[in-house]
């Protein structure tokens, strides 16, 4: 059975993992017969956002791993305990938590710094030729983590010009896609889909994520041959 690690960045699109993207990822992997191992950094979030008002909450703090456990129904491990030997592929759902907790892209753009354990994980996966999938804003995380590697990743964050420029500044290339589509970079074993980088109905988001998951699993099969 194919085993896929899913990295979560909290719970809630404004300060953590985008819940719909995360659940659709888990659903698609389950339908494909893959075993999922969820993991997340054991650290405090950048901040806590009131999702009703869309505003940060002063004086409140939450832990990324604890919040991510809400999505994983408690079946999750800390990133520090996660081992690439456990899985055949990695997937990173989106949400602002990717750009706030896994890196600081939300504040720093192309000058961002990736959380050290996350960067080490992505670089180690790439060194092993392990297939990876990135959803929504997560392709920016891939570009940042692999910046300076000499590899020009082909990714998609949809059609957002400013984010595409940031990807280019980090040495990656954006391919414009719609929400129901996915972009495959078979050379670097990376698949991506824009999801909520675009305004789209949920069924199109689901279609794009499913296509991305299928590309990742197909790469696993090709890698095993």
Secondary structure as GFF3:
##gff-version 3
##sequence-region A 1 225
A	DSSP	beta_strand	3	7	.	.	.	ID=ss1
A	DSSP	alpha_helix	19	31	.	.	.	ID=ss2
A	DSSP	beta_strand	35	40	.	.	.	ID=ss3
A	DSSP	beta_strand	49	50	.	.	.	ID=ss4
A	DSSP	beta_strand	55	56	.	.	.	ID=ss5
A	DSSP	alpha_helix	64	71	.	.	.	ID=ss6
A	DSSP	beta_strand	76	78	.	.	.	ID=ss7
A	DSSP	three_ten_helix	79	81	.	.	.	ID=ss8
A	DSSP	three_ten_helix	84	86	.	.	.	ID=ss9
A	DSSP	beta_strand	89	92	.	.	.	ID=ss10
A	DSSP	alpha_helix	96	97	.	.	.	ID=ss11
A	DSSP	pi_helix	98	102	.	.	.	ID=ss12
A	DSSP	alpha_helix	105	108	.	.	.	ID=ss13
A	DSSP	three_ten_helix	109	111	.	.	.	ID=ss14
A	DSSP	alpha_helix	116	127	.	.	.	ID=ss15
A	DSSP	beta_strand	131	135	.	.	.	ID=ss16
A	DSSP	alpha_helix	138	145	.	.	.	ID=ss17
A	DSSP	beta_strand	154	155	.	.	.	ID=ss18
A	DSSP	alpha_helix	161	169	.	.	.	ID=ss19
A	DSSP	beta_strand	173	174	.	.	.	ID=ss20
A	DSSP	beta_strand	183	185	.	.	.	ID=ss21
A	DSSP	beta_strand	190	193	.	.	.	ID=ss22
A	DSSP	three_ten_helix	195	197	.	.	.	ID=ss23
A	DSSP	alpha_helix	202	224	.	.	.	ID=ss24
###
